[in-house]
Amino acid sequence: MGTGDLGERTRGYDPAMRFRTVLFDLDGTLIDSGTMILASFRHATRTVLAREIADEQLLALVGGSSLREQMRALDEARAEELVHCYREHNEPAHAGLQACSGILPVVERLHAEGRRLGIVTAKRRATVDLAFAVCPLEHLFEVVVGSEDTVHHKPHPEPILCALDRLGVQPSAAAYVGDSPFDVGSAKAAGVHAVAVTWGGIHSREVLAETGPDALVDTPDELYDVL
């Protein structure tokens, strides 16, 4: 998946760099999708359930379990309808998706330094590809782990450990970067360095701080400094 040859991947490699492998969440970390996700949740719950659910309750679900599990938390009996209605609204909305401000140059720099990069997301691969179609990211990552790749989902460690296994990397050599409490929980359970970022706008800084990440950063430049 766009890894290039060994010489290309190790160009500029500094043996003193803190983390040779960096894994990323997708929504709210690499792509600015919080507004789109919330709008799709609102559309689904209003259409299927004919009721209003507070934004805070909807956003609290985002970033961990699969979409189907998120919808079961809202209404077990109508989860499949909710999933269908959500995707019907959400998939076309990807056409206007953009990368989070300032993150692309940082990821490109990490890649140019020879870091091994991956994505670990609760999205299914088909939806990840919708994001890749409009955001120039795919070529920067060696591995993508989506919701269909593991039995358990964040905050369980399995998704991160799956990515590390595919890369042949030990947890102690890796960091995981995400914007949700589920990301921090998964990283800590997997034994990797947990970095929480605040720019996604889905989860508050206070909520992230309560999860006890190894680092909490507010800008992509700060992210680079801790990696």
BAZABA-429852 format. One record per residue (C-alpha): residue in three letters; x, z, y. Coordinates in steps of 0.001 Angstrom, whole numbers, padded with zeros to 6 digits, always signed. Last residue first. Example, Ala and Ser with C-alpha at 12.3 -4.5 7.8 and 13.67 -1.06 7.14 Angstrom:
<sites>
SER+013670+007140-001060 ALA+012300+007800-004500 
</sites>
This chain:
<sites>
LEU+006924+018154+011779 VAL+006226+020839+014380 ASP+007418+018642+017271 TYR+005432+015628+016072 LEU+002228+017669+016232 GLU+003013+018804+019755 ASP+003249+015145+020749 PRO-000062+014484+019001 THR-001726+017124+021205 ASP-003440+020503+020750 VAL-001479+022077+017924 LEU-002067+024944+015487 ALA+000774+025635+013038 ASP+000988+027578+009771 PRO-002806+027639+009742 GLY-004575+031025+009705 THR-008232+030124+009130 GLU-009278+032063+012244 ALA-007239+029699+014424 LEU-009347+026752+013243 VAL-012598+028457+014191 GLU-011209+029374+017615 ARG-009938+025851+018229 SER-013419+024540+017624 HIS-014397+022167+014815 ILE-015625+018596+015326 GLY-013817+017874+018606 GLY-011045+015980+016828 TRP-008376+017045+019313 THR-007745+020512+017876 VAL-005128+019922+015193 ALA-004417+022261+012275 VAL-001096+022089+010415 ALA-000848+023680+006958 HIS+002588+023514+005309 VAL+001983+022827+001621 GLY+001239+025336-001131 ALA-001879+023621-002483 ALA-004124+026585-001645 LYS-002712+026673+001888 ALA-003306+022956+002363 SER-006844+023091+000967 GLY-007794+026002+003188 VAL-006342+024356+006275 ASP-008195+021130+005577 PHE-011470+022948+004872 PRO-011129+024827+008180 SER-011142+021413+009860 ASP-008842+019254+011985 GLY-006171+018195+009538 VAL-002445+017763+008974 TYR-000872+018471+005586 ALA+002835+019173+005335 ALA+005169+018446+002442 ALA+008471+019490+000865 SER+007167+022770-000593 PRO+004313+020869-002240 GLN+006692+018893-004506 VAL+006644+015101-004216 GLY+006159+012407-006861 LEU+004088+010312-004455 ARG+001112+010057-006807 ASP+001490+013749-007614 LEU+001568+014620-003924 ALA-001685+012749-003336 CYS-003373+014474-006274 LEU-002072+017861-005108 ILE-003735+017261-001746 PRO-007076+016363-003334 GLU-006852+019207-005925 PRO-006162+022089-003507 HIS-009856+023121-003205 PRO-010886+023404+000462 LYS-011404+020459+000062 HIS-012876+018611-002896 HIS-012937+019042-006666 VAL-013327+016307-009263 THR-010792+014039-007602 ASP-010351+010366-006723 GLU-013960+009632-005738 SER-013709+011619-002496 GLY-010700+009724-001220 VAL-006946+009929-001765 VAL-004947+007311+000150 VAL-001291+006731-000675 GLU+001693+004959+000828 PHE+000455+005037+004409 LEU+001627+003128+007495 HIS+000173-000239+006465 GLU-003351+001206+006547 LEU-003351+002318+010167 PRO-004286-000509+012517 CYS-007843+000739+013320 VAL-010739-001748+013013 ALA-010615-002767+009344 PHE-008875+000483+008390 ALA-011991+002419+009413 LEU-014258+000309+007220 ASP-011663+000673+004443 VAL-012025+004448+004599 THR-015756+003951+004028 ALA-015150+002013+000811 ARG-012573+004613-000256 ARG-015057+007495-000241 LYS-014590+009928+002628 ALA-013509+013525+001967 THR-010004+012557+003057 VAL-006370+012830+001998 ILE-004199+010239+003738 GLY-000529+009692+002972 LEU+002862+009361+004619 ARG+006398+009343+003279 ARG+008740+009803+006225 GLY+011315+007067+006736 GLU+011880+007615+010441 ALA+009885+004467+011187 HIS+006880+006013+009421 LEU+007086+009188+011496 ARG+007352+007075+014648 GLU+004336+004960+013658 VAL+002369+008156+013020 VAL+003296+009460+016470 PRO+002510+006154+018188 LEU-000929+006087+016467 ILE-001884+009647+017396 GLY-002007+009333+021173 SER-005787+009194+021535 CYS-007529+009383+018180 ALA-007795+005941+016599 GLN-010818+003883+017569 LEU-014191+003092+015997 GLY-016508+000524+017558 ALA-017185-001466+014388 HIS-017454+001800+012451 ALA-021026+002188+013739 PRO-022227-000362+011165 GLU-021333+002104+008370 ASN-022867+005213+009939 HIS-026535+004333+010357 GLU-027262+002995+006859 ARG-024717+005473+005540 TYR-026709+008428+006868 CYS-030031+007038+005603 HIS-028648+006552+002092 VAL-027029+009994+002022 LEU-030211+011662+003314 GLU-032348+009929+000727 GLU-029958+011053-002011 ALA-029991+014650-000738 ARG-033782+014947-000665 ALA-034308+017743-003210 GLU-031151+019653-002336 ASP-031857+019721+001406 LEU-029149+020561+003937 ALA-026503+021802+001509 ARG-027353+018873-000740 MET-026511+016600+002191 GLN-023013+018016+002436 GLU-022597+017622-001334 ARG-023526+013936-001073 LEU-021148+013438+001841 SER-018272+014817-000225 SER-016979+018313+000438 GLY-014611+019327+003185 GLY-014331+017746+006590 VAL-017803+018036+008088 LEU-020259+020763+007085 ALA-019771+022864+010246 LEU-020662+019740+012240 LEU-024275+019848+011048 GLN-024791+023546+011717 GLU-023187+023323+015150 ASP-025315+020312+016035 ALA-028463+022349+015394 ILE-030939+020825+012952 GLU-034025+019057+014280 ARG-036796+018086+011919 ALA-038401+015044+010353 LEU-036500+015581+007071 VAL-035734+011949+006282 THR-035588+010324+009708 ARG-034575+013317+011810 THR-032031+014506+009241 ALA-030533+011052+008741 HIS-030340+010077+012409 ARG-028878+013442+013406 PHE-026233+013199+010682 SER-025377+009672+011802 ALA-025054+010756+015448 LEU-022816+013663+014399 ILE-020547+011364+012407 MET-020248+008840+015240 THR-019408+011526+017800 GLY-016760+013019+015516 SER-015140+009694+014623 ASP-011984+009549+016699 ILE-009711+008437+013859 LEU-006414+010028+012806 THR-007301+013717+012900 GLY-011006+013841+013719 ASP-011867+011999+010525 LEU-008784+011033+008482 ASP-006922+014056+007057 PHE-003204+013516+006998 LEU-000316+013958+004578 VAL+003289+014280+005715 THR+006281+013965+003400 ARG+009920+014405+004494 PHE+009003+017581+006350 ARG+011545+019400+008514 MET+013881+016557+009333 ALA+017511+017501+008604 PRO+018105+014529+006303 ASP+017315+012225+009253 TYR+015876+008892+008115 GLY+016262+006148+010746 ARG+015413+003443+008241 THR+014400+005050+004950 ARG+011166+003118+004460 GLU+012706-000242+005408 GLY+015651+000239+003097 LEU+013394+001265+000244 ASP+011210-001812+000502 GLY+007883-001875+002299 THR+005271+000824+001788 GLY+002270-001240+002735 MET+000000+000000+000000 
</sites>
